[in-house]
Amino acid sequence: MTAAYDAGAWTLAAAGDRELWADHRARLESGHRPVTTAPVGACGTSDVVDAHLVHAAVAEGVATILTSDPGDIGRLLAERGARRVRIQVV
């Protein structure tokens, strides 16, 4: 059966949760590919809000992202190759 992974599942996966990985492996072996939102899967972050924000900002051509988390936003922008988006710390 196909499943959708949310940020909590990604957090467990990143932490090496054996139960989650066993479930994931069983799904793949039975031919089912879990789904998630593209930004989360592509960037490998557990912070879905930051991932969606960066995805939307890049897609819309946003010039500045206002954030209290410049480290994560900067890393996500770099992974997207979005060098022209400015980060403003709030």
LINNORTA-V912257 format. One record per backbone hydrogen bond with DSSP energy under -0.5 kcal/mol. CO is the residue of the C=O (numbers start at 1). NH is the residue of the N-H. If there is no record, write none. Layout:
BEGIN
co = {CO;CO}
nh = {NH;NH}
END
This chain:
BEGIN
co = {3;6;7;8;9;10;11;12;13;17;18;19;20;21;22;23;24;25;26;27;28;32;35;37;38;39;40;46;47;48;49;50;51;52;53;54;55;56;57;57;58;63;64;65;65;67;69;70;71;72;73;74;75;76;77;77;78;81;82;84;86;86;87;88}
nh = {35;10;11;12;13;14;15;17;16;21;22;23;24;25;26;27;28;29;30;32;31;34;5;41;42;43;44;48;51;52;53;54;55;56;57;58;59;60;61;62;61;86;66;67;88;90;73;74;75;76;77;78;79;80;81;82;81;83;85;86;65;88;89;67}
END
